[in-house]
């Protein structure tokens, strides 16, 4: 009886060791895949102002009848996230919780502005329904035309000097955060950064 118990314990330990080895192999493989798969960045579309260029300057009124300057040097040393959206855009609505979270977490360096155009009452109802009162909500067709916004949701990150740091079509929180990541790395897009990294690796190889 004791011999059978000893054998079963030995078999159990062998099984545990094998499973541990399999788990370690899987963890290593996940790490390799993570390194190989490029992070998704905002999609740059259209022929509007590009990263590195001066942001078009506008003075625009919001739904509360306060004026806001978009573009140009800021005196408060804050960057600006200009987020173009629409009450009829389903993807825009799914991004609103992420946008609120980003505005709260990054408030020390980032000012978030919402921008759209159309009938004022529709936007007032949209703001009330989704509780967007914390954001300046700019209503201006000229603003969208100036930034050549063709598809929504679209975001533009402008630094305190009035220079566009990153811009593109954003369909997820990951896309939104890729604008900040690109800015920190000093590139226009994460795709550009990954391409440069791959090129350097090929040169070394």
C-alpha positions in Angstrom: 0.0 0.0 0.0 2.8 2.4 0.9 4.6 1.5 -2.3 1.5 2.5 -4.4 1.2 5.7 -2.5 4.9 6.5 -3.1 4.5 5.8 -6.8 1.5 8.0 -7.1 3.3 10.9 -5.3 6.2 10.5 -7.7 3.9 10.6 -10.7 2.1 13.6 -9.3 5.4 15.5 -8.9 6.5 14.6 -12.4 3.1 15.9 -13.7 3.5 19.2 -11.8 7.0 19.7 -13.2 5.9 19.0 -16.7 3.0 21.4 -16.4 5.4 24.1 -15.0 7.7 23.6 -18.0 4.7 24.0 -20.4 3.6 27.2 -18.6 7.1 28.7 -18.8 7.3 27.9 -22.5 3.9 29.5 -23.1 4.9 32.7 -21.1 8.1 33.0 -23.3 6.1 32.5 -26.5 3.6 35.2 -25.4 6.5 37.6 -24.8 7.9 36.9 -28.3 4.5 37.5 -29.8 4.1 40.8 -27.9 7.4 42.0 -29.2 6.6 41.1 -32.8 3.1 42.5 -32.9 3.1 46.3 -33.3 0.8 48.3 -31.1 -2.2 49.8 -32.9 -1.9 53.5 -33.4 -4.3 56.1 -34.7 -4.9 56.0 -38.4 -3.6 59.0 -40.3 -6.1 59.8 -43.0 -6.8 62.7 -45.4 -4.7 65.7 -46.4 -5.1 67.8 -43.3 -2.4 69.4 -41.1 0.2 66.9 -40.2 2.4 66.2 -37.1 5.2 68.7 -36.8 3.2 71.5 -38.5 1.6 74.5 -36.8 -2.0 73.9 -35.8 -4.5 76.1 -37.6 -5.6 78.9 -35.3 -9.2 79.6 -34.5 -11.2 81.4 -31.8 -14.4 79.4 -31.3 -17.4 79.7 -29.0 -18.7 76.7 -27.0 -22.2 75.8 -26.0 -21.8 77.8 -22.8 -21.0 80.9 -25.0 -17.4 81.0 -23.8 -14.6 81.6 -26.4 -11.7 79.2 -26.8 -8.5 79.7 -28.8 -7.4 76.6 -30.7 -3.9 76.5 -32.0 -1.2 79.1 -31.2 1.0 79.3 -28.1 -0.8 78.7 -24.7 0.1 80.7 -21.6 -0.8 77.9 -19.3 1.8 75.4 -20.8 -0.9 72.8 -21.4 -1.2 70.6 -24.4 -4.6 70.4 -26.1 -6.5 67.2 -27.2 -9.0 68.4 -29.9 -11.6 65.6 -30.2 -14.0 65.8 -33.2 -17.2 63.9 -32.6 -20.9 63.8 -33.5 -24.1 62.9 -31.7 -24.9 60.4 -34.5 -21.5 58.7 -34.4 -21.8 55.3 -32.5 -18.0 54.9 -32.1 -17.7 58.4 -30.7 -20.2 57.5 -28.0 -18.3 54.3 -27.0 -15.1 56.5 -26.5 -16.7 59.0 -24.2 -16.0 57.0 -20.9 -12.3 56.7 -22.0 -12.2 60.4 -22.9 -13.5 61.3 -19.4 -11.0 59.0 -17.8 -8.1 60.5 -19.9 -9.2 64.1 -19.1 -9.2 63.3 -15.4 -5.9 61.3 -15.3 -3.9 63.7 -17.6 -5.4 67.0 -16.4 -2.0 68.2 -15.1 -0.7 68.6 -18.7 -3.7 68.1 -21.0 -6.7 70.2 -21.9 -9.5 68.3 -23.7 -11.8 70.1 -26.2 -14.8 68.5 -27.9 -15.6 69.8 -31.4 -18.5 69.3 -33.8 -20.9 71.2 -36.0 -24.7 71.2 -36.8 -27.8 72.2 -34.9 -27.2 73.6 -31.5 -30.2 71.9 -29.8 -29.0 68.5 -31.0 -25.7 69.0 -29.3 -27.1 70.4 -26.1 -29.3 67.2 -25.8 -26.2 65.1 -26.5 -24.2 66.8 -23.8 -27.0 66.4 -21.3 -27.6 62.7 -22.1 -23.9 61.7 -21.9 -23.0 64.2 -19.1 -20.3 66.0 -21.0 -20.6 69.3 -19.2 -17.0 69.0 -17.9 -15.7 69.6 -21.4 -15.8 72.8 -23.5 -18.0 71.8 -26.5 -17.0 73.8 -29.5 -19.6 74.2 -32.3 -18.0 75.3 -35.5 -18.0 74.0 -39.1 -14.9 76.1 -39.9 -12.9 74.2 -37.3 -13.6 70.9 -38.9 -12.8 72.3 -42.3 -9.5 73.8 -41.1 -8.3 70.5 -39.8 -9.7 68.6 -42.8 -11.7 66.2 -40.7 -13.4 63.7 -43.0 -14.2 60.8 -40.7 -15.1 60.5 -37.1 -14.0 60.2 -34.4 -10.9 62.2 -35.1 -8.3 63.5 -32.6 -5.5 66.1 -32.8 -2.9 66.5 -30.1 -1.4 70.0 -30.0 1.5 71.0 -27.8 1.7 74.2 -25.7 3.6 75.9 -28.6 0.8 75.3 -31.0 2.5 72.5 -32.9 0.6 69.4 -33.9 2.3 66.4 -32.3 0.0 63.6 -33.4 -3.3 63.2 -35.2 -5.6 60.6 -36.7 -8.7 58.6 -36.8 -9.3 57.0 -33.3 -11.6 54.0 -32.9 -10.5 52.9 -29.4 -8.9 54.0 -26.2 -5.7 52.4 -27.5 -5.8 54.7 -30.5 -6.3 57.7 -28.3 -3.4 56.7 -26.0 -1.2 56.1 -29.1 -1.3 59.8 -29.7 0.3 60.5 -26.3 2.8 57.6 -26.8 3.8 59.0 -30.2 4.3 62.4 -28.7 6.5 61.0 -25.9 8.6 59.1 -28.4 9.0 62.2 -30.7 7.3 60.6 -33.7 4.2 61.3 -35.7 2.7 57.9 -35.3 3.5 54.6 -33.5 3.6 53.0 -36.9 6.5 55.3 -37.8 8.3 54.4 -34.6 7.9 50.6 -35.1 9.1 51.0 -38.7 12.2 52.8 -37.5 12.8 50.2 -34.8 12.5 47.4 -37.4 14.9 49.2 -39.7 17.5 49.5 -37.0 17.2 45.8 -36.1 17.7 44.8 -39.7 20.8 47.0 -39.9 22.3 45.5 -36.8 21.5 42.0 -38.1 
